[in-house]
Amino acid sequence: MNRYGVDPIDFTGLHTIPIAERGGKVKVADFATPHKNFATFLDSLPKILAADSLRAIVTALRAARDNKRAIIWGLGGHVIKCGLAPVLIDLMDRGYVTAFAMNGSAAIHDYEIAIAGQTSEDVEAVLPDGRFGVAEETGRQMNEAIRDSIGLGEAFGNAMGSGMGSSTGLPAASILRAAYDAKIPVTVHVAIGTDTPHTHPAINPAKLGAASHYDFRLFCALVKDLNEGGVYLNVGSAVILPEVFLKALSSVRNLGHPVANFTTANFDFFQHYRPRANVIQRPHTNAGGAGHAITGHHEIMIPLLAALLIESE
């Protein structure tokens, strides 16, 4: 007897079963195979967990493009800060994008790249003396770009072609501008107070709110086209775009548009609650289709996804 007064349990009478009878969720047939070349990379991945999700997303994107179904990319600001605009613009040119949705920070970073060739300030260095978010060109130009009767995405894209940039900008690396030129819709969804242009003296809150609401209604029109084979990808937005997407989906269904049997995916380096619930799970309740979660750094996972799509062409 040990000092605790409790003997360890005796396993002598435990009943066992043959492993063949037990079965297993993981089988050798599902294992990865050694790498040969990138064209066969997707097939070489194990047929397990996230690898199966990635394979399903690639398949859904190929099918959506071939069948001319909607492919909507929801973009958070970090996606732009990671330098992924050229990758996404190339996918757009190849037919893997029918629309973009951005939160306010994504639009700001994209706009600054276009007018100045740089973005993303050192917040810790400038916050103590109140210089965070006070870039003159960003605040003034984005606020002055807002027009009546069009959305923020269209207004910002149009402004880049109206002499509002500078010699140091890179409009060719701007999703807003490239999509505008290609007549691919971009919607921008802002929450007042979350974005730096909201503190600029040039702000017109009424125009900002009206233009963002216009874009929400436009986004609803785009979401209804996900029905039967479309794809919605939420990339790097933990709160704003998952909430916007869920409200848009409910609204169009309420108006009598069936949106079912489509694919959703959330790409992020954390799987937050709202993307998991509002993008991956809830949209498919009693509606078919599937939602997938891919966890990893945007600067690796999005170029990887693009390469898999391109290699399959």
LOZAKOL-641764 format. One record per residue: x, y, z of N, C-alpha, C, O in turn. Coordinates in steps of 0.02 Angstrom, whole numbers, padded with zeros to 5 digits, always signed. Layout:
REM LOZAKOL-641764
XYZXYZXYZXYZ
...
This chain:
REM LOZAKOL-641764
+00043-00060+00000+00000+00000+00000+00044+00062+00000+00092+00068+00039
+00028+00108-00044+00065+00171-00044+00036+00218+00008-00013+00202+00042
+00065+00274+00015+00046+00320+00068-00021+00354+00056-00048+00387+00100
-00048+00347-00005-00111+00381-00021-00173+00340-00003-00229+00366-00002
-00163+00276+00012-00219+00234+00031-00261+00211-00027-00316+00185-00017
-00236+00219-00089-00273+00198-00149-00225+00157-00192-00172+00182-00211
-00244+00095-00207-00203+00053-00250-00215+00070-00324-00272+00086-00342
-00163+00068-00366-00174+00076-00438-00222+00022-00464-00222-00034-00439
-00262+00040-00514-00311-00008-00541-00275-00065-00575-00221-00057-00603
-00306-00123-00574-00279-00183-00605-00310-00192-00674-00371-00198-00680
-00269-00194-00726-00293-00200-00795-00299-00273-00818-00312-00285-00877
-00290-00320-00773-00289-00390-00794-00353-00411-00830-00350-00450-00878
-00409-00386-00810-00472-00407-00839-00496-00362-00897-00553-00370-00920
-00454-00315-00920-00475-00270-00974-00484-00309-01039-00441-00349-01057
-00539-00297-01074-00555-00333-01136-00525-00296-01195-00535-00235-01203
-00487-00330-01237-00457-00300-01296-00491-00327-01359-00526-00377-01357
-00480-00293-01415-00507-00314-01479-00451-00309-01531-00404-00271-01523
-00456-00348-01585-00406-00344-01638-00406-00275-01670-00459-00245-01677
-00348-00251-01691-00343-00185-01722-00383-00182-01787-00409-00130-01805
-00388-00240-01821-00427-00241-01883-00501-00229-01869-00536-00197-01909
-00524-00254-01812-00594-00243-01793-00605-00171-01770-00657-00141-01784
-00554-00145-01734-00560-00076-01710-00562-00026-01767-00602+00021-01764
-00521-00036-01819-00517+00012-01874-00476+00072-01855-00449+00076-01800
-00471+00120-01901-00432+00180-01888-00449+00235-01937-00461+00222-01996
-00449+00296-01913-00464+00353-01957-00406+00371-02003-00416+00401-02055
-00345+00352-01983-00286+00367-02022-00260+00303-02053-00244+00256-02017
-00255+00300-02119-00232+00241-02155-00172+00258-02198-00163+00316-02219
-00131+00208-02211-00071+00219-02251-00089+00246-02320-00051+00285-02349
-00146+00226-02346-00167+00250-02412-00176+00325-02414-00175+00356-02467
-00185+00356-02355-00195+00428-02352-00131+00467-02339-00132+00529-02336
-00075+00433-02332-00012+00466-02315+00013+00511-02372-00006+00503-02430
+00056+00557-02353+00090+00599-02403+00138+00557-02444+00159+00503-02423
+00155+00582-02503+00206+00550-02545+00264+00599-02553+00254+00659-02547
+00324+00574-02567+00382+00618-02576+00371+00669-02632+00338+00655-02682
+00399+00728-02622+00391+00781-02672+00427+00763-02737+00484+00738-02736
+00394+00776-02793+00424+00765-02859+00432+00832-02895+00487+00851-02914
+00377+00866-02905+00379+00933-02934+00316+00969-02911+00270+00939-02885
+00315+01035-02921+00260+01073-02892+00193+01058-02925+00141+01066-02895
+00196+01037-02987+00133+01021-03022+00096+00964-02987+00035+00960-02991
+00133+00920-02953+00101+00863-02919+00098+00874-02843+00080+00828-02806
+00115+00935-02821+00119+00948-02749+00053+00936-02713+00052+00904-02661
-00001+00960-02741-00066+00954-02708-00085+00881-02699-00110+00861-02646
-00074+00840-02750-00091+00770-02746-00045+00733-02698-00064+00680-02671
+00015+00760-02686+00062+00726-02641+00046+00737-02568+00072+00701-02525
+00004+00786-02552-00013+00800-02482-00054+00742-02453-00090+00709-02490
-00049+00731-02388-00090+00678-02358-00165+00695-02365-00184+00753-02366
-00204+00644-02371-00277+00654-02377-00308+00656-02308-00352+00616-02291
-00285+00705-02269-00302+00709-02199-00309+00783-02179-00269+00824-02200
-00360+00800-02139-00366+00865-02105-00357+00924-02152-00391+00928-02204
-00312+00971-02135-00306+01033-02172-00284+01022-02244-00301+01061-02288
-00246+00970-02256-00225+00955-02325-00286+00940-02368-00290+00961-02426
-00334+00903-02340-00396+00890-02377-00435+00954-02387-00466+00963-02439
-00434+00999-02336-00469+01063-02344-00438+01104-02399-00473+01133-02440
-00372+01107-02400-00338+01146-02452-00354+01117-02521-00366+01154-02568
-00354+01052-02526-00371+01019-02590-00443+01036-02610-00456+01049-02669
-00488+01037-02562-00558+01052-02577-00567+01124-02599-00607+01139-02644
-00529+01170-02568-00534+01241-02587-00509+01251-02658-00540+01286-02698
-00452+01221-02674-00425+01226-02742-00475+01198-02793-00487+01229-02845
-00504+01141-02778-00553+01111-02823-00614+01157-02832-00638+01165-02887
-00637+01186-02776-00696+01230-02780-00680+01293-02821-00722+01315-02860
-00620+01321-02813-00602+01381-02850-00596+01365-02925-00618+01405-02967
-00566+01310-02941-00562+01290-03012-00632+01283-03042-00645+01308-03096
-00675+01248-03006-00743+01236-03032-00782+01301-03038-00818+01311-03087
-00774+01345-02988-00811+01409-02990-00788+01450-03051-00830+01479-03085
-00724+01453-03062-00700+01490-03121-00725+01459-03185-00750+01494-03229
-00719+01393-03191-00739+01360-03253-00814+01366-03266-00836+01369-03323
-00853+01367-03212-00926+01370-03218-00953+01441-03211-01014+01451-03209
-00908+01489-03208-00926+01560-03205-00970+01575-03144-01020+01611-03149
-00950+01548-03087-00984+01563-03025-00945+01616-02987-00887+01629-03002
-00977+01647-02939-00945+01702-02901-00887+01676-02859-00890+01623-02828
-00833+01715-02860-00775+01703-02816-00759+01769-02782-00730+01814-02813
-00777+01775-02719-00770+01838-02682-00715+01829-02629-00716+01781-02590
-00668+01876-02629-00614+01876-02580-00626+01932-02530-00629+01990-02549
-00634+01914-02466-00638+01964-02413-00568+01974-02383-00537+01926-02361
-00544+02036-02383-00474+02050-02365-00469+02095-02304-00499+02148-02302
-00431+02073-02255-00412+02116-02199-00348+02153-02215-00314+02138-02264
-00331+02201-02173-00275+02245-02186-00208+02209-02189-00165+02228-02228
-00199+02157-02147-00135+02123-02145-00117+02090-02211-00059+02084-02228
-00168+02070-02249-00156+02039-02314-00120+02088-02361-00075+02069-02398
-00141+02151-02359-00109+02202-02401-00040+02219-02374+00007+02227-02413
-00033+02224-02308+00032+02240-02278+00084+02186-02291+00144+02199-02289
+00061+02125-02304+00108+02071-02319+00132+02072-02391+00171+02029-02412
+00109+02121-02430+00133+02127-02499+00101+02079-02548+00133+02061-02597
+00039+02059-02535+00007+02008-02576-00035+02035-02634-00065+01997-02671
-00038+02102-02641-00080+02130-02694-00061+02103-02764-00106+02085-02802
+00003+02099-02781+00020+02073-02848-00004+02001-02859-00025+01984-02914
-00003+01960-02807-00026+01892-02812-00102+01891-02825-00126+01853-02867
-00138+01932-02788-00211+01933-02795-00232+01965-02861-00281+01943-02891
-00196+02015-02883-00212+02046-02948-00201+01995-03004-00240+01992-03051
-00148+01956-02999-00135+01904-03049-00191+01852-03049-00214+01831-03103
-00214+01832-02990-00270+01785-02987-00333+01816-03017-00372+01781-03050
-00343+01880-03006-00400+01915-03036-00395+01911-03112-00444+01896-03146
-00336+01925-03139-00327+01922-03211-00338+01853-03239-00356+01845-03298
-00326+01801-03198-00335+01732-03220-00406+01707-03210-00421+01649-03227
-00450+01749-03183-00520+01730-03175-00538+01701-03109-00593+01675-03100
-00492+01704-03059-00506+01675-02994-00533+01727-02945-00535+01714-02884
-00554+01784-02969-00585+01836-02927-00642+01867-02967-00631+01889-03024
-00701+01869-02938-00755+01907-02969-00771+01970-02929-00806+02014-02954
-00746+01974-02867-00757+02033-02825-00710+02030-02765-00690+01976-02744
-00694+02089-02739-00658+02094-02676-00702+02132-02626-00739+02177-02645
-00696+02112-02563-00725+02152-02508-00668+02168-02461-00628+02124-02444
-00663+02230-02439-00610+02251-02394-00639+02282-02331-00692+02313-02333
-00604+02273-02275-00619+02316-02218-00582+02382-02228-00545+02390-02276
-00592+02429-02183-00562+02495-02192-00487+02494-02195-00457+02530-02234
-00455+02453-02153-00382+02453-02151-00352+02425-02215-00301+02450-02238
-00384+02376-02245-00359+02350-02309-00360+02404-02362-00313+02411-02401
-00414+02443-02365-00419+02497-02414-00366+02550-02402-00336+02575-02449
-00353+02566-02338-00303+02617-02322-00234+02595-02344-00199+02633-02378
-00214+02535-02326-00147+02511-02345-00140+02507-02421-00089+02525-02449
-00192+02483-02454-00190+02479-02527-00184+02549-02558-00147+02558-02606
-00222+02596-02531-00220+02665-02558-00152+02696-02547-00126+02730-02592
-00122+02686-02489-00056+02716-02475-00002+02687-02521+00043+02723-02542
-00007+02622-02535+00041+02593-02582+00035+02627-02649+00085+02641-02682
-00027+02642-02670-00038+02673-02735-00012+02744-02738+00015+02765-02790
-00019+02782-02684+00001+02853-02688+00071+02867-02662+00100+02918-02678
+00098+02820-02621+00163+02835-02590+00213+02778-02595+00272+02789-02580
+00192+02719-02615+00238+02663-02620+00258+02634-02553+00305+02594-02549
+00224+02653-02499+00238+02627-02432+00176+02634-02388+00132+02674-02402
+00175+02593-02335+00118+02595-02289+00138+02564-02223+00194+02539-02217
+00094+02564-02174+00103+02533-02108+00154+02570-02066+00214+02556-02068
+00129+02618-02028+00173+02658-01985+00194+02620-01922+00163+02570-01903
+00245+02645-01889+00269+02616-01827+00226+02645-01770+00241+02699-01743
+00173+02609-01752+00124+02635-01704+00156+02651-01637+00143+02703-01608
+00197+02605-01612+00227+02616-01546+00269+02679-01543+00274+02711-01491
+00301+02696-01599+00345+02754-01599+00307+02820-01601+00332+02870-01575
+00248+02820-01632+00213+02884-01643+00151+02892-01599+00125+02948-01594
+00128+02839-01567+00068+02845-01525+00078+02889-01464+00032+02927-01446
+00137+02888-01431+00144+02928-01370+00132+03003-01379+00106+03035-01334
+00151+03031-01437+00141+03103-01447+00083+03119-01494+00077+03176-01517
+00041+03069-01508-00020+03082-01547-00010+03087-01622-00053+03114-01656
+00046+03062-01648+00057+03066-01720+00033+03004-01757+00042+02999-01818
+00004+02957-01722-00022+02898-01756-00083+02915-01797-00130+02948-01773
-00083+02894-01860-00142+02901-01902-00155+02970-01929-00211+02986-01947
-00103+03012-01933-00115+03081-01954-00082+03097-02022-00068+03155-02036
-00068+03046-02062-00039+03059-02128-00086+03103-02168-00144+03086-02178
-00062+03160-02191-00103+03210-02225-00132+03182-02290-00192+03187-02301
-00089+03154-02332-00113+03132-02398-00166+03077-02392-00217+03078-02428
-00155+03030-02347-00202+02975-02340-00271+03001-02319-00321+02987-02351
-00272+03038-02265-00336+03062-02239-00372+03109-02287-00432+03101-02299
-00335+03156-02316-00368+03205-02360-00391+03172-02425-00448+03181-02445
-00347+03135-02457-00365+03107-02522-00421+03055-02517-00466+03055-02559
-00418+03012-02467-00470+02961-02462-00538+02993-02446-00589+02971-02471
-00538+03044-02403-00601+03078-02388-00627+03118-02447-00687+03119-02461
-00582+03151-02483-00603+03190-02541-00624+03146-02600-00659+03169-02645
-00601+03084-02600-00619+03038-02654-00692+03016-02651-00721+02997-02702
-00722+03019-02592-00790+02993-02583-00839+03034-02623-00839+03096-02621
-00881+03000-02661-00929+03032-02705-00999+03008-02689-01009+02953-02662
-01048+03049-02706-01117+03029-02699-01134+02975-02750-01108+02976-02806
-01177+02929-02731-01206+02880-02776-01159+02825-02799-01178+02786-02843
-01099+02820-02770-01057+02762-02782-01026+02740-02715-01027+02778-02666
-01000+02680-02714-00972+02654-02653-00900+02675-02643-00869+02705-02687
-00873+02659-02584-00805+02678-02568-00755+02643-02613-00706+02675-02635
-00765+02580-02627-00717+02544-02669-00710+02574-02737-00654+02584-02762
-00765+02590-02769-00763+02621-02835-00734+02691-02831-00695+02711-02875
-00751+02728-02779-00726+02796-02772-00650+02797-02764-00617+02839-02795
-00624+02753-02723-00551+02752-02712-00514+02730-02775-00463+02760-02792
-00540+02680-02809-00509+02658-02871-00509+02713-02924-00460+02722-02960
-00564+02749-02929-00569+02804-02976-00521+02860-02960-00491+02890-03004
-00513+02874-02895-00469+02930-02875-00397+02918-02895-00361+02966-02911
-00375+02856-02896-00306+02841-02914-00291+02857-02987-00233+02865-03006
-00342+02861-03027-00332+02878-03097-00349+02950-03112-00357+02968-03170
-00355+02990-03060-00376+03060-03069-00323+03109-03045-00339+03165-03024
-00260+03089-03050-00206+03134-03032-00197+03145-02958-00165+03193-02937
-00225+03100-02916-00220+03109-02844-00160+03074-02815-00145+03082-02755
-00124+03036-02855-00066+03000-02831-00004+03044-02832-00009+03105-02836
+00054+03012-02828+00117+03049-02830+00168+03008-02868+00156+02950-02885
+00225+03038-02882+00276+03004-02921+00307+02946-02883+00340+02904-02913
+00297+02943-02818+00326+02889-02778+00277+02832-02769+00295+02781-02739
+00216+02838-02792+00166+02786-02783+00174+02728-02831+00211+02733-02880
+00139+02675-02817+00140+02615-02859+00069+02592-02873+00048+02541-02846
+00031+02629-02913-00038+02609-02926-00044+02540-02957-00096+02508-02950
+00009+02517-02992+00006+02450-03022+00003+02396-02968-00017+02340-02983
+00023+02412-02906+00020+02364-02851-00041+02374-02808-00044+02348-02752
-00091+02410-02832-00152+02424-02795-00209+02380-02820-00226+02381-02879
-00239+02343-02774-00298+02304-02792-00356+02350-02810-00393+02336-02858
-00364+02404-02773-00418+02451-02787-00414+02477-02859-00465+02479-02894
-00355+02496-02880-00347+02523-02948-00353+02469-03001-00387+02478-03051
-00320+02412-02990-00322+02359-03040-00393+02333-03049-00414+02321-03106
-00429+02325-02995-00498+02302-03000-00543+02354-03034-00587+02337-03073
-00531+02418-03018-00569+02471-03050-00559+02469-03126-00607+02473-03164
-00496+02462-03147-00482+02460-03219-00513+02399-03252-00535+02403-03309
-00517+02343-03215-00544+02281-03243-00620+02276-03234-00651+02227-03255
-00651+02326-03202-00722+02326-03188-00742+02267-03143-00797+02239-03148
-00696+02250-03098-00710+02200-03046-00733+02238-02984-00695+02280-02959
-00791+02224-02957-00815+02262-02898-00770+02254-02837-00746+02200-02822
-00760+02310-02803-00727+02310-02738-00774+02347-02690-00794+02403-02703
-00791+02315-02636-00831+02347-02585-00788+02359-02523-00746+02317-02506
-00799+02415-02489-00761+02433-02429-00810+02444-02372-00858+02482-02378
-00797+02411-02316-00843+02410-02260-00809+02438-02198-00763+02407-02171
-00831+02497-02176-00797+02532-02122-00840+02534-02059-00902+02533-02063
-00808+02536-02002-00840+02549-01939-00812+02616-01914-00751+02622-01905
-00854+02665-01905-00831+02732-01889-00787+02731-01826-00807+02706-01774
-00728+02759-01832-00682+02762-01777-00626+02711-01780-00578+02715-01742
-00633+02661-01824-00582+02609-01828-00524+02627-01874-00471+02597-01870
-00533+02677-01918-00484+02691-01970-00458+02762-01965-00495+02808-01945
-00395+02771-01982-00363+02836-01972-00394+02894-02010-00396+02949-01983
-00420+02885-02071-00451+02943-02105-00512+02971-02069-00535+03026-02085
-00539+02934-02021-00599+02958-01985-00583+03015-01938-00628+03049-01913
-00519+03026-01924-00500+03082-01880-00474+03142-01919-00458+03193-01889
-00470+03137-01985-00443+03191-02026-00494+03249-02030-00554+03236-02033
-00470+03311-02031-00517+03368-02036-00561+03366-02098-00614+03397-02099
-00540+03330-02150-00580+03327-02212-00637+03277-02209-00675+03271-02257
-00645+03242-02153-00697+03190-02149-00767+03220-02156-00783+03271-02127
-00808+03185-02195-00879+03200-02199-00915+03136-02178-00924+03092-02220
-00935+03131-02115-00963+03068-02090-01024+03044-02129-01034+02984-02139
-01065+03091-02151-01126+03072-02187-01108+03039-02253-01137+02988-02271
-01061+03067-02288-01040+03038-02352-01006+02971-02342-01017+02923-02380
-00964+02967-02291-00930+02904-02276-00980+02849-02261-00975+02794-02288
-01027+02863-02218-01077+02814-02200-01120+02793-02259-01135+02734-02268
-01140+02842-02300-01183+02827-02358-01145+02784-02408-01174+02737-02437
-01081+02800-02419-01042+02762-02468-01028+02691-02444-01028+02644-02484
-01016+02683-02379-01005+02616-02353-01070+02575-02354-01068+02515-02367
-01126+02608-02341-01190+02572-02345-01206+02553-02417-01233+02499-02429
-01188+02596-02464-01196+02579-02535-01156+02515-02550-01181+02469-02583
-01094+02512-02524-01053+02453-02536-01081+02392-02502-01074+02336-02528
-01114+02400-02445-01146+02342-02413-01201+02315-02457-01208+02254-02466
-01241+02359-02486-01295+02336-02530-01267+02305-02593-01295+02256-02619
-01212+02333-02619-01179+02303-02677-01151+02234-02659-01156+02186-02698
-01122+02228-02599-01096+02164-02576-01152+02112-02572-01142+02055-02591
-01210+02133-02549-01267+02087-02547-01284+02061-02617-01298+02001-02625
-01282+02105-02666-01296+02084-02734-01244+02034-02759-01259+01989-02799
-01182+02041-02736-01129+01995-02755-01136+01928-02719-01125+01875-02748
-01155+01930-02656-01163+01870-02616-01217+01824-02644-01210+01763-02641
-01270+01852-02670-01324+01809-02696-01300+01766-02754-01329+01714-02769
-01245+01788-02788-01219+01749-02844-01173+01693-02823-01145+01657-02865
-01165+01683-02757-01128+01625-02733-01168+01561-02740-01140+01506-02737
-01232+01567-02751-01276+01509-02754-01252+01457-02804-01234+01474-02861
-01251+01395-02782-01234+01337-02824-01165+01343-02855-01157+01352-02916
-01115+01338-02813-01047+01331-02838-01001+01389-02828-00943+01386-02850
-01024+01444-02797-00980+01500-02784-00932+01487-02727-00938+01438-02691
-00884+01533-02718-00835+01527-02665-00826+01595-02630-00818+01646-02664
-00829+01595-02564-00813+01654-02525-00754+01639-02480-00756+01592-02440
-00700+01680-02486-00641+01671-02445-00632+01731-02400-00627+01788-02424
-00630+01719-02335-00615+01772-02287-00541+01766-02269-00520+01716-02240
-00502+01817-02286-00430+01814-02276-00408+01871-02230-00403+01928-02252
-00397+01856-02168-00367+01904-02122-00412+01955-02091-00388+02006-02066
-00477+01945-02092-00523+01989-02056-00557+01949-02001-00594+01902-02015
-00544+01969-01939-00569+01929-01882-00639+01949-01860-00674+01909-01828
-00661+02011-01876-00724+02035-01849-00768+02067-01903-00823+02042-01918
-00744+02121-01934-00787+02161-01978-00816+02120-02035-00877+02117-02043
-00774+02090-02076-00800+02056-02136-00840+01993-02120-00889+01980-02154
-00821+01953-02069-00866+01898-02052-00936+01920-02031-00986+01888-02048
-00940+01977-01995-01005+02003-01977-01043+02030-02038-01103+02018-02045
-01008+02065-02081-01039+02092-02142-01064+02035-02186-01119+02038-02213
-01024+01983-02192-01043+01926-02235-01106+01893-02209-01151+01877-02248
-01110+01881-02144-01168+01847-02116-01232+01888-02126-01284+01861-02143
-01227+01954-02115-01286+01997-02124-01307+01999-02198-01366+02000-02213
-01258+02001-02242-01274+02002-02313-01308+01937-02334-01357+01938-02372
-01282+01881-02310-01310+01816-02328-01382+01811-02304-01426+01788-02341
-01395+01832-02242-01463+01829-02216-01509+01876-02255-01566+01858-02268
-01485+01935-02272-01526+01984-02308-01548+01958-02376-01607+01964-02394
-01502+01929-02414-01520+01907-02481-01566+01846-02478-01610+01838-02521
-01556+01803-02428-01603+01747-02420-01672+01772-02400-01722+01746-02423
-01674+01823-02358-01737+01853-02338-01774+01882-02398-01836+01881-02400
-01738+01908-02446-01767+01938-02506-01786+01887-02559-01807+01905-02614
-01777+01824-02543-01800+01771-02587-01747+01742-02633-01764+01704-02679
-01684+01758-02620-01630+01730-02662-01600+01670-02627-01570+01678-02573
-01605+01611-02655-01574+01553-02623-01498+01557-02631-01472+01567-02686
-01463+01549-02577-01390+01545-02579-01370+01481-02543-01368+01479-02481
-01356+01430-02581-01343+01364-02553-01289+01329-02595-01274+01350-02651
-01262+01276-02567-01214+01234-02603-01155+01274-02630-01137+01269-02688
-01125+01314-02586-01065+01352-02604-01010+01336-02554-01023+01303-02503
-00950+01360-02567-00892+01345-02524-00869+01408-02490-00867+01462-02520
-00852+01403-02426-00821+01458-02390-00755+01435-02360-00745+01376-02347
-00711+01483-02348-00647+01466-02318-00623+01526-02277-00634+01584-02295
-00589+01511-02222-00557+01564-02182-00483+01550-02179-00461+01498-02155
-00444+01598-02204-00371+01594-02201-00347+01644-02149-00360+01704-02155
-00312+01620-02098-00284+01666-02048-00233+01628-02007-00230+01567-02009
-00192+01666-01968-00144+01631-01926-00172+01617-01857-00137+01587-01816
-00233+01637-01843-00273+01614-01787-00343+01601-01814-00367+01638-01857
-00376+01550-01789-00445+01538-01808-00490+01569-01755-00504+01537-01704
-00512+01630-01767-00553+01666-01718-00625+01643-01719-00647+01608-01765
-00662+01663-01668-00732+01640-01661-00776+01661-01719-00810+01620-01749
-00775+01726-01736-00823+01750-01786-00811+01720-01856-00859+01700-01888
-00750+01717-01881-00740+01683-01945-00762+01610-01943-00791+01584-01991
-00747+01577-01887-00766+01506-01881-00842+01499-01884-00868+01456-01919
-00877+01541-01846-00950+01536-01843-00983+01565-01906-01025+01533-01936
-00963+01626-01925-00999+01663-01976-00978+01647-02047-01015+01661-02095
-00919+01618-02056-00896+01602-02123-00895+01526-02134-00917+01503-02186
-00870+01489-02086-00859+01417-02096-00921+01376-02080-00936+01328-02115
-00957+01394-02026-01009+01350-02001-01080+01372-02019-01115+01337-02056
-01102+01430-01994-01171+01451-02000-01198+01456-02072-01255+01437-02084
-01159+01480-02120-01186+01487-02187-01210+01422-02218-01250+01423-02265
-01185+01365-02193-01201+01301-02225-01255+01262-02188-01272+01206-02207
-01282+01291-02135-01335+01257-02098-01396+01249-02143-01426+01298-02166
-01415+01188-02155-01473+01171-02198-01466+01201-02269-01516+01212-02302
-01404+01212-02291-01394+01244-02356-01343+01208-02399-01329+01229-02455
-01314+01154-02374-01265+01118-02413-01199+01156-02418-01189+01206-02384
-01156+01132-02461-01090+01162-02468-01045+01144-02410-01060+01099-02371
-00988+01179-02405-00940+01162-02353-00898+01223-02335-00886+01266-02377
-00876+01225-02272-00831+01278-02249-00765+01247-02226-00764+01192-02199
-00711+01284-02238-00645+01258-02223-00604+01311-02186-00612+01371-02197
-00559+01287-02143-00514+01331-02107-00442+01313-02125-00422+01255-02118
-00404+01363-02147-00333+01353-02162-00294+01401-02117-00300+01462-02122
-00253+01372-02073-00216+01412-02025-00144+01419-02047-00110+01370-02059
-00121+01481-02051-00052+01493-02071-00042+01566-02089-00090+01605-02092
+00020+01585-02101+00036+01654-02117+00014+01671-02188+00025+01633-02235
-00018+01729-02195-00043+01749-02261+00012+01751-02313+00002+01730-02370
+00071+01775-02293+00125+01784-02341+00152+01718-02367+00191+01717-02415
+00132+01663-02337+00149+01596-02362+00089+01562-02393+00093+01535-02448
+00032+01564-02358-00025+01524-02380-00059+01550-02443-00081+01510-02484
-00063+01616-02451-00096+01642-02511-00054+01632-02574-00082+01612-02625
+00012+01646-02572+00052+01627-02631+00051+01552-02645+00052+01531-02703
+00048+01511-02592+00043+01439-02603-00022+01421-02638-00022+01383-02686
-00078+01449-02615-00142+01437-02647-00140+01459-02720-00164+01424-02764
-00112+01519-02732-00107+01544-02801-00065+01498-02844-00084+01484-02901
-00010+01474-02818+00033+01430-02857-00002+01365-02874+00005+01340-02930
-00040+01338-02827-00077+01277-02841-00129+01287-02896-00139+01244-02939
-00162+01345-02895-00211+01360-02947-00177+01369-03015-00201+01343-03065
-00122+01405-03015-00088+01419-03079-00058+01356-03108-00061+01345-03169
-00027+01314-03066+00004+01253-03090-00048+01205-03120-00031+01161-03160
-00110+01213-03101-00161+01168-03126-00190+01189-03193-00229+01153-03223
-00171+01248-03216-00200+01274-03279-00172+01237-03340-00191+01252-03396
